[in-house]
Amino acid sequence: MGIIQELHLGKYKTLLELFNARQEIIKKIESLTGRPLIVYFAKFNVPKEAAQEISVNLQDLEAFNELISGIEGENLDVLVNSPGGDPNAAQRIVSLLRARFKNIRILVPHSAYSAATMLALASDKILMDERSTLGPIDPQIGGIPARAILKGFSKIVDLVKVEGAKSLPAYIPLIEKYDLHIFEICENGEKLSKSLAELWLASNMFSDEMKKDPITTKETINAIVKYFSDHDTHLSHGRPIGIDQAIAQKLKIVDLREKEHHELKENLWNLYCHFSFLTDKSPLVKVFENSKGVSYGKQWQTINFMLPQPATPPPQQERNHQGIKEPSTDPQAGKKQIAPTEVHGK
């Protein structure tokens, strides 16, 4: 029987049992690697209103600080499962971790996209298997790729040059969708993600190579950054970049498919499934955890409660055959009518 099936069939009866099980798996992984492990796990399938809660954001800094506060030594493993978020927040997290640890590995049992991919590029090594994926790091503006906005505007400019000014009115409604400063934001966003990735790769994953052969290593780094940031290559910000593609780009990957890593691979997948089950069966959409009992989470849930609505007017009083008004016999007449209303909130 598979792990997910066991969980859904009621392997654990309480959240405490599930927490204790996760603690055991984290400690097992630490015993296999000889390194402390912290977990950064975000749920993917959430309502649009909860997107900010699951994204990499500045509030994550507080939780990361809690996770590492009691950890000793210079090495750290970080399990990351995240759809991405703010590159500026990723920079703050990287700065926090790098100020404390000399060697950092990012473990990706399932998915680390966008800004979470940038966290992986800031590591010394990335652990992946056939189920793992990274993603492009090209910036998004309101959910739209910055490169697509820039290319669309450039295409309109080229068409107007060819067709003449008389064609401009046809494109004005498209241009009016954006303020002019959006193009500067798009360009700066692309520069930021590229510059951070270049800096982190040179300072961490390829630091030894930079000392020995800086020219060749710089070319390798530039090629990696170009590949991960090129929207024209991937066509979608959610395009998966699997382990074979990551290896082909010369990233330093620990291939968990190798026989020597089999036990670690299975335990990482087991841990992923336990966190996935937790977020599926509870209001938690993001969880931070370590083996020292620190467990920090963000919630999002739908709350159902009663909202009073305007009272309905009392029923029309009927007249008797003599034309005299009589009190209504309806016991509910004149009372407020309360109806259930669903309200979404954090």
C-alpha positions as a Markdown table, in Angstrom:
| # | Residue | x | y | z |
|---|---|---|---|---|
| 1 | Met | 0.0 | 0.0 | 0.0 |
| 2 | Gly | 1.3 | 3.5 | -0.9 |
| 3 | Ile | 2.1 | 6.2 | 1.6 |
| 4 | Ile | -0.7 | 8.5 | 0.4 |
| 5 | Gln | -3.3 | 5.7 | 0.5 |
| 6 | Glu | -2.3 | 4.8 | 4.1 |
| 7 | Leu | -2.6 | 8.4 | 5.2 |
| 8 | His | -6.1 | 8.8 | 3.7 |
| 9 | Leu | -7.3 | 5.5 | 5.1 |
| 10 | Gly | -6.8 | 7.0 | 8.6 |
| 11 | Lys | -3.3 | 5.9 | 9.6 |
| 12 | Tyr | -3.2 | 8.7 | 12.2 |
| 13 | Lys | -6.2 | 9.6 | 14.3 |
| 14 | Thr | -5.0 | 13.0 | 15.6 |
| 15 | Leu | -2.9 | 15.9 | 14.5 |
| 16 | Leu | -0.5 | 15.1 | 17.4 |
| 17 | Glu | 0.0 | 11.6 | 16.0 |
| 18 | Leu | 0.7 | 13.1 | 12.6 |
| 19 | Phe | 3.1 | 15.7 | 14.0 |
| 20 | Asn | 5.0 | 12.9 | 15.9 |
| 21 | Ala | 5.3 | 10.9 | 12.7 |
| 22 | Arg | 6.8 | 13.8 | 10.8 |
| 23 | Gln | 9.2 | 14.4 | 13.6 |
| 24 | Glu | 10.4 | 10.8 | 13.4 |
| 25 | Ile | 10.9 | 11.1 | 9.6 |
| 26 | Ile | 12.8 | 14.3 | 9.9 |
| 27 | Lys | 15.1 | 12.8 | 12.5 |
| 28 | Lys | 15.6 | 9.7 | 10.3 |
| 29 | Ile | 16.6 | 11.9 | 7.4 |
| 30 | Glu | 19.0 | 13.8 | 9.6 |
| 31 | Ser | 20.6 | 10.4 | 10.7 |
| 32 | Leu | 21.1 | 9.5 | 7.1 |
| 33 | Thr | 22.7 | 12.7 | 6.0 |
| 34 | Gly | 24.4 | 13.7 | 9.3 |
| 35 | Arg | 23.0 | 17.2 | 8.8 |
| 36 | Pro | 20.2 | 19.2 | 10.4 |
| 37 | Leu | 17.0 | 19.5 | 8.3 |
| 38 | Ile | 14.4 | 22.3 | 8.2 |
| 39 | Val | 11.2 | 22.1 | 6.2 |
| 40 | Tyr | 9.6 | 24.9 | 4.2 |
| 41 | Phe | 6.3 | 23.5 | 2.8 |
| 42 | Ala | 3.6 | 25.5 | 0.9 |
| 43 | Lys | 0.4 | 24.1 | -0.5 |
| 44 | Phe | -0.1 | 24.6 | -4.2 |
| 45 | Asn | -3.9 | 24.3 | -4.9 |
| 46 | Val | -5.5 | 27.2 | -3.0 |
| 47 | Pro | -8.1 | 29.9 | -3.7 |
| 48 | Lys | -6.7 | 32.9 | -5.6 |
| 49 | Glu | -7.3 | 35.0 | -2.4 |
| 50 | Ala | -4.8 | 32.8 | -0.6 |
| 51 | Ala | -2.0 | 33.2 | -3.1 |
| 52 | Gln | -0.1 | 35.7 | -1.0 |
| 53 | Glu | -0.1 | 33.3 | 2.0 |
| 54 | Ile | 1.5 | 30.5 | 0.1 |
| 55 | Ser | 4.1 | 32.6 | -1.7 |
| 56 | Val | 7.7 | 33.3 | -0.7 |
| 57 | Asn | 7.2 | 36.6 | 1.2 |
| 58 | Leu | 8.9 | 38.7 | 3.9 |
| 59 | Gln | 6.9 | 37.1 | 6.7 |
| 60 | Asp | 8.7 | 33.8 | 6.0 |
| 61 | Leu | 11.9 | 35.5 | 7.4 |
| 62 | Glu | 10.5 | 35.3 | 10.9 |
| 63 | Ala | 9.7 | 31.6 | 10.6 |
| 64 | Phe | 13.1 | 30.7 | 9.1 |
| 65 | Asn | 14.8 | 32.6 | 12.0 |
| 66 | Glu | 12.8 | 30.4 | 14.5 |
| 67 | Leu | 13.7 | 27.2 | 12.6 |
| 68 | Ile | 17.5 | 27.9 | 12.7 |
| 69 | Ser | 17.8 | 29.5 | 16.1 |
| 70 | Gly | 18.6 | 26.3 | 17.9 |
| 71 | Ile | 20.7 | 24.6 | 15.2 |
| 72 | Glu | 24.4 | 24.2 | 15.7 |
| 73 | Gly | 27.2 | 23.6 | 13.1 |
| 74 | Glu | 27.9 | 25.1 | 9.7 |
| 75 | Asn | 25.8 | 22.7 | 7.6 |
| 76 | Leu | 22.0 | 22.9 | 6.8 |
| 77 | Asp | 19.6 | 21.0 | 4.6 |
| 78 | Val | 16.3 | 22.8 | 3.6 |
| 79 | Leu | 13.4 | 20.8 | 2.2 |
| 80 | Val | 11.6 | 23.2 | -0.1 |
| 81 | Asn | 8.1 | 22.8 | -1.6 |
| 82 | Ser | 6.8 | 26.1 | -2.9 |
| 83 | Pro | 5.2 | 27.8 | -6.0 |
| 84 | Gly | 7.6 | 30.8 | -5.6 |
| 85 | Gly | 6.9 | 34.4 | -4.8 |
| 86 | Asp | 8.9 | 37.6 | -4.2 |
| 87 | Pro | 12.6 | 37.6 | -5.2 |
| 88 | Asn | 13.3 | 40.3 | -2.6 |
| 89 | Ala | 12.0 | 38.0 | 0.1 |
| 90 | Ala | 14.1 | 35.2 | -1.3 |
| 91 | Gln | 17.1 | 37.5 | -1.0 |
| 92 | Arg | 16.3 | 38.2 | 2.6 |
| 93 | Ile | 16.0 | 34.5 | 3.4 |
| 94 | Val | 19.3 | 33.6 | 1.6 |
| 95 | Ser | 21.1 | 36.4 | 3.5 |
| 96 | Leu | 19.7 | 35.1 | 6.8 |
| 97 | Leu | 20.8 | 31.5 | 6.1 |
| 98 | Arg | 24.2 | 32.4 | 4.6 |
| 99 | Ala | 25.1 | 34.5 | 7.6 |
| 100 | Arg | 24.7 | 31.4 | 9.8 |
| 101 | Phe | 25.6 | 28.4 | 7.6 |
| 102 | Lys | 28.6 | 27.7 | 5.4 |
| 103 | Asn | 27.2 | 24.8 | 3.4 |
| 104 | Ile | 23.5 | 24.7 | 2.5 |
| 105 | Arg | 21.7 | 22.1 | 0.4 |
| 106 | Ile | 18.1 | 22.4 | -1.0 |
| 107 | Leu | 16.1 | 19.2 | -1.0 |
| 108 | Val | 13.3 | 19.1 | -3.6 |
| 109 | Pro | 11.1 | 16.0 | -3.4 |
| 110 | His | 8.4 | 17.6 | -5.5 |
| 111 | Ser | 8.3 | 21.2 | -6.7 |
| 112 | Ala | 10.3 | 24.4 | -6.2 |
| 113 | Tyr | 9.3 | 27.1 | -8.7 |
| 114 | Ser | 10.2 | 30.7 | -9.4 |
| 115 | Ala | 11.6 | 32.4 | -6.3 |
| 116 | Ala | 11.9 | 28.9 | -4.7 |
| 117 | Thr | 14.1 | 27.9 | -7.6 |
| 118 | Met | 16.2 | 31.0 | -6.8 |
| 119 | Leu | 16.6 | 29.6 | -3.3 |
| 120 | Ala | 17.9 | 26.4 | -4.9 |
| 121 | Leu | 20.3 | 28.3 | -7.1 |
| 122 | Ala | 21.7 | 30.0 | -3.9 |
| 123 | Ser | 22.6 | 26.6 | -2.4 |
| 124 | Asp | 25.8 | 24.5 | -2.6 |
| 125 | Lys | 23.9 | 21.5 | -4.0 |
| 126 | Ile | 20.3 | 20.5 | -4.9 |
| 127 | Leu | 18.9 | 17.1 | -4.1 |
| 128 | Met | 16.4 | 15.8 | -6.7 |
| 129 | Asp | 14.9 | 12.6 | -8.2 |
| 130 | Glu | 12.6 | 11.8 | -11.0 |
| 131 | Arg | 9.6 | 13.4 | -9.2 |
| 132 | Ser | 11.4 | 16.7 | -8.6 |
| 133 | Thr | 11.1 | 19.9 | -10.5 |
| 134 | Leu | 12.5 | 23.4 | -10.5 |
| 135 | Gly | 11.1 | 26.2 | -12.7 |
| 136 | Pro | 11.9 | 29.3 | -14.7 |
| 137 | Ile | 12.9 | 32.4 | -12.7 |
| 138 | Asp | 11.6 | 35.0 | -15.2 |
| 139 | Pro | 9.6 | 37.6 | -13.2 |
| 140 | Gln | 5.8 | 37.9 | -13.3 |
| 141 | Ile | 3.8 | 41.2 | -13.2 |
| 142 | Gly | 0.3 | 40.6 | -11.9 |
| 143 | Gly | 0.6 | 36.9 | -13.0 |
| 144 | Ile | 1.8 | 37.9 | -16.5 |
| 145 | Pro | 5.4 | 37.2 | -17.6 |
| 146 | Ala | 7.3 | 40.4 | -17.7 |
| 147 | Arg | 8.9 | 39.2 | -21.0 |
| 148 | Ala | 5.5 | 38.7 | -22.6 |
| 149 | Ile | 4.5 | 42.3 | -21.7 |
| 150 | Leu | 7.7 | 43.7 | -23.1 |
| 151 | Lys | 7.5 | 41.6 | -26.3 |
| 152 | Gly | 3.8 | 42.5 | -26.8 |
| 153 | Phe | 4.7 | 46.2 | -26.6 |
| 154 | Ser | 7.7 | 45.8 | -28.9 |
| 155 | Lys | 5.5 | 43.9 | -31.4 |
| 156 | Ile | 3.0 | 46.8 | -31.5 |
| 157 | Val | 5.8 | 49.3 | -32.1 |
| 158 | Asp | 7.1 | 47.2 | -35.0 |
| 159 | Leu | 3.6 | 46.8 | -36.6 |
| 160 | Val | 3.0 | 50.6 | -36.4 |
| 161 | Lys | 6.3 | 51.2 | -38.1 |
| 162 | Val | 5.3 | 49.0 | -41.0 |
| 163 | Glu | 1.6 | 49.9 | -41.2 |
| 164 | Gly | 2.0 | 53.6 | -40.4 |
| 165 | Ala | 0.4 | 55.9 | -37.9 |
| 166 | Lys | -3.1 | 55.2 | -39.3 |
| 167 | Ser | -3.0 | 51.7 | -37.6 |
| 168 | Leu | -2.2 | 53.2 | -34.2 |
| 169 | Pro | -5.9 | 53.5 | -33.0 |
| 170 | Ala | -6.3 | 49.8 | -33.3 |
| 171 | Tyr | -3.6 | 49.2 | -30.8 |
| 172 | Ile | -4.3 | 52.0 | -28.3 |
| 173 | Pro | -6.8 | 49.9 | -26.3 |
| 174 | Leu | -4.1 | 47.3 | -25.8 |
| 175 | Ile | -1.5 | 49.9 | -24.8 |
| 176 | Glu | -3.9 | 51.6 | -22.4 |
| 177 | Lys | -4.2 | 48.5 | -20.3 |
| 178 | Tyr | -0.8 | 49.3 | -18.8 |
| 179 | Asp | 0.8 | 52.5 | -17.3 |
| 180 | Leu | 4.0 | 53.4 | -19.0 |
| 181 | His | 6.1 | 52.7 | -15.9 |
| 182 | Ile | 5.1 | 49.0 | -16.2 |
| 183 | Phe | 7.8 | 48.5 | -18.9 |
| 184 | Glu | 10.5 | 49.9 | -16.5 |
| 185 | Ile | 9.2 | 47.5 | -13.8 |
| 186 | Cys | 9.4 | 44.6 | -16.2 |
| 187 | Glu | 13.0 | 45.4 | -17.3 |
| 188 | Asn | 14.1 | 45.9 | -13.7 |
| 189 | Gly | 12.4 | 42.7 | -12.6 |
| 190 | Glu | 14.3 | 40.7 | -15.2 |
| 191 | Lys | 17.6 | 42.3 | -14.2 |
| 192 | Leu | 17.0 | 41.6 | -10.5 |
| 193 | Ser | 16.3 | 37.9 | -10.9 |
| 194 | Lys | 19.3 | 37.4 | -13.2 |
| 195 | Ser | 21.7 | 39.4 | -11.1 |
| 196 | Leu | 20.7 | 37.5 | -7.9 |
| 197 | Ala | 21.0 | 34.1 | -9.6 |
| 198 | Glu | 24.5 | 35.1 | -11.0 |
| 199 | Leu | 25.7 | 36.3 | -7.6 |
| 200 | Trp | 24.5 | 33.3 | -5.7 |
| 201 | Leu | 25.8 | 30.7 | -8.1 |
| 202 | Ala | 29.2 | 32.4 | -8.1 |
| 203 | Ser | 29.3 | 32.9 | -4.3 |
| 204 | Asn | 28.1 | 29.4 | -3.4 |
| 205 | Met | 27.6 | 26.5 | -5.8 |
| 206 | Phe | 30.5 | 27.5 | -8.0 |
| 207 | Ser | 32.7 | 29.3 | -5.5 |
| 208 | Asp | 35.6 | 26.9 | -5.7 |
| 209 | Glu | 35.5 | 26.9 | -9.5 |
| 210 | Met | 35.5 | 30.7 | -9.5 |
| 211 | Lys | 38.8 | 30.7 | -7.6 |
| 212 | Lys | 40.4 | 28.2 | -10.0 |
| 213 | Asp | 39.1 | 29.3 | -13.4 |
| 214 | Pro | 36.9 | 32.4 | -13.1 |
| 215 | Ile | 36.5 | 32.9 | -16.9 |
| 216 | Thr | 35.2 | 29.5 | -17.8 |
| 217 | Thr | 33.1 | 29.3 | -14.6 |
| 218 | Lys | 31.5 | 32.7 | -15.4 |
| 219 | Glu | 30.5 | 31.4 | -18.8 |
| 220 | Thr | 28.9 | 28.3 | -17.1 |
| 221 | Ile | 27.0 | 30.5 | -14.7 |
| 222 | Asn | 25.8 | 32.9 | -17.5 |
| 223 | Ala | 24.5 | 29.9 | -19.4 |
| 224 | Ile | 22.6 | 28.6 | -16.4 |
| 225 | Val | 21.0 | 32.0 | -15.7 |
| 226 | Lys | 20.1 | 32.5 | -19.3 |
| 227 | Tyr | 18.4 | 29.1 | -19.4 |
| 228 | Phe | 16.4 | 29.6 | -16.2 |
| 229 | Ser | 15.4 | 33.2 | -17.0 |
| 230 | Asp | 14.5 | 32.8 | -20.7 |
| 231 | His | 10.7 | 33.0 | -21.1 |
| 232 | Asp | 11.1 | 32.4 | -24.8 |
| 233 | Thr | 12.7 | 29.0 | -24.2 |
| 234 | His | 10.2 | 27.8 | -21.6 |
| 235 | Leu | 7.0 | 29.6 | -22.9 |
| 236 | Ser | 5.4 | 29.2 | -19.5 |
| 237 | His | 6.4 | 30.3 | -16.0 |
| 238 | Gly | 5.1 | 27.0 | -14.7 |
| 239 | Arg | 7.2 | 24.9 | -17.1 |
| 240 | Pro | 8.8 | 22.0 | -15.1 |
| 241 | Ile | 12.6 | 21.7 | -15.2 |
| 242 | Gly | 13.4 | 18.2 | -14.1 |
| 243 | Ile | 16.5 | 16.5 | -12.8 |
| 244 | Asp | 18.0 | 15.6 | -16.2 |
| 245 | Gln | 17.6 | 19.1 | -17.5 |
| 246 | Ala | 19.1 | 20.5 | -14.3 |
| 247 | Ile | 22.1 | 18.2 | -14.6 |
| 248 | Ala | 22.4 | 19.1 | -18.3 |
| 249 | Gln | 22.7 | 22.8 | -17.3 |
| 250 | Lys | 25.7 | 21.8 | -15.1 |
| 251 | Leu | 24.0 | 22.5 | -11.8 |
| 252 | Lys | 25.5 | 20.6 | -8.8 |
| 253 | Ile | 22.8 | 18.0 | -8.3 |
| 254 | Val | 22.7 | 15.1 | -5.9 |
| 255 | Asp | 20.9 | 12.4 | -7.9 |
| 256 | Leu | 18.6 | 10.6 | -5.5 |
| 257 | Arg | 17.9 | 8.0 | -8.2 |
| 258 | Glu | 21.3 | 6.5 | -7.5 |
| 259 | Lys | 21.2 | 3.3 | -5.5 |
| 260 | Glu | 23.3 | 4.7 | -2.7 |
| 261 | His | 20.7 | 7.3 | -2.0 |
| 262 | His | 17.6 | 5.0 | -2.1 |
| 263 | Glu | 16.8 | 5.2 | 1.6 |
| 264 | Leu | 17.2 | 9.0 | 1.7 |
| 265 | Lys | 15.0 | 9.3 | -1.4 |
| 266 | Glu | 12.2 | 7.2 | 0.1 |
| 267 | Asn | 12.3 | 9.0 | 3.4 |
| 268 | Leu | 12.1 | 12.4 | 1.7 |
| 269 | Trp | 9.1 | 11.3 | -0.4 |
| 270 | Asn | 7.5 | 10.0 | 2.8 |
| 271 | Leu | 8.0 | 13.3 | 4.5 |
| 272 | Tyr | 6.6 | 15.2 | 1.5 |
| 273 | Cys | 3.5 | 13.0 | 1.6 |
| 274 | His | 3.0 | 13.7 | 5.3 |
| 275 | Phe | 3.2 | 17.5 | 4.9 |
| 276 | Ser | 0.9 | 17.3 | 1.8 |
| 277 | Phe | -1.6 | 15.3 | 3.8 |
| 278 | Leu | -1.4 | 17.8 | 6.6 |
| 279 | Thr | -2.2 | 20.8 | 4.4 |
| 280 | Asp | -4.9 | 18.9 | 2.6 |
| 281 | Lys | -6.8 | 18.0 | 5.8 |
| 282 | Ser | -6.3 | 21.2 | 7.8 |
| 283 | Pro | -6.6 | 25.0 | 7.2 |
| 284 | Leu | -2.8 | 25.2 | 7.0 |
| 285 | Val | -1.4 | 26.3 | 3.7 |
| 286 | Lys | 2.2 | 26.8 | 4.7 |
| 287 | Val | 4.3 | 25.0 | 7.3 |
| 288 | Phe | 7.8 | 25.4 | 8.7 |
| 289 | Glu | 9.2 | 22.6 | 10.8 |
| 290 | Asn | 12.4 | 21.1 | 12.3 |
| 291 | Ser | 13.3 | 18.1 | 14.4 |
| 292 | Lys | 13.5 | 20.3 | 17.6 |
| 293 | Gly | 9.7 | 20.6 | 17.8 |
| 294 | Val | 9.4 | 24.0 | 16.1 |
| 295 | Ser | 6.3 | 23.9 | 14.0 |
| 296 | Tyr | 5.1 | 27.2 | 12.5 |
| 297 | Gly | 2.2 | 27.5 | 10.1 |
| 298 | Lys | 0.0 | 29.9 | 8.1 |
| 299 | Gln | -3.7 | 29.2 | 7.8 |
| 300 | Trp | -6.4 | 30.0 | 5.3 |
| 301 | Gln | -9.9 | 28.8 | 5.6 |
| 302 | Thr | -13.5 | 29.4 | 4.6 |
| 303 | Ile | -15.6 | 30.6 | 7.6 |
| 304 | Asn | -19.4 | 30.1 | 7.5 |
| 305 | Phe | -21.5 | 32.2 | 9.8 |
| 306 | Met | -24.8 | 34.0 | 10.0 |
| 307 | Leu | -25.2 | 37.5 | 8.8 |
| 308 | Pro | -28.5 | 39.4 | 9.7 |
| 309 | Gln | -30.4 | 40.6 | 6.6 |
| 310 | Pro | -33.0 | 43.3 | 6.6 |
| 311 | Ala | -36.2 | 42.3 | 8.3 |
| 312 | Thr | -39.0 | 41.3 | 5.9 |
| 313 | Pro | -42.1 | 43.5 | 6.2 |
| 314 | Pro | -45.0 | 41.9 | 8.2 |
| 315 | Pro | -47.5 | 40.1 | 6.0 |
| 316 | Gln | -50.4 | 42.2 | 4.7 |
| 317 | Gln | -53.2 | 42.1 | 7.2 |
| 318 | Glu | -56.4 | 40.8 | 5.8 |
| 319 | Arg | -59.8 | 42.5 | 6.2 |
| 320 | Asn | -62.8 | 40.6 | 7.5 |
| 321 | His | -66.1 | 40.8 | 5.9 |
| 322 | Gln | -66.9 | 43.9 | 7.9 |
| 323 | Gly | -63.8 | 45.7 | 6.5 |
| 324 | Ile | -62.1 | 45.9 | 9.9 |
| 325 | Lys | -58.4 | 45.0 | 10.2 |
| 326 | Glu | -57.6 | 42.0 | 12.4 |
| 327 | Pro | -54.2 | 41.0 | 13.8 |
| 328 | Ser | -52.4 | 38.4 | 11.7 |
| 329 | Thr | -52.4 | 34.8 | 13.1 |
| 330 | Asp | -48.9 | 34.1 | 11.6 |
| 331 | Pro | -46.6 | 33.6 | 14.7 |
| 332 | Gln | -43.6 | 34.7 | 12.6 |
| 333 | Ala | -45.2 | 38.0 | 11.4 |
| 334 | Gly | -42.9 | 41.0 | 12.0 |
| 335 | Lys | -39.9 | 38.9 | 13.2 |
| 336 | Lys | -36.5 | 39.4 | 11.7 |
| 337 | Gln | -35.6 | 36.8 | 9.1 |
| 338 | Ile | -32.0 | 35.5 | 9.3 |
| 339 | Ala | -30.5 | 33.7 | 6.4 |
| 340 | Pro | -27.1 | 31.9 | 6.2 |
| 341 | Thr | -24.5 | 33.7 | 4.1 |
| 342 | Glu | -21.0 | 32.3 | 3.2 |
| 343 | Val | -18.1 | 34.6 | 3.8 |
| 344 | His | -14.5 | 34.0 | 2.8 |
| 345 | Gly | -11.8 | 35.2 | 5.0 |
| 346 | Lys | -8.4 | 34.4 | 6.4 |
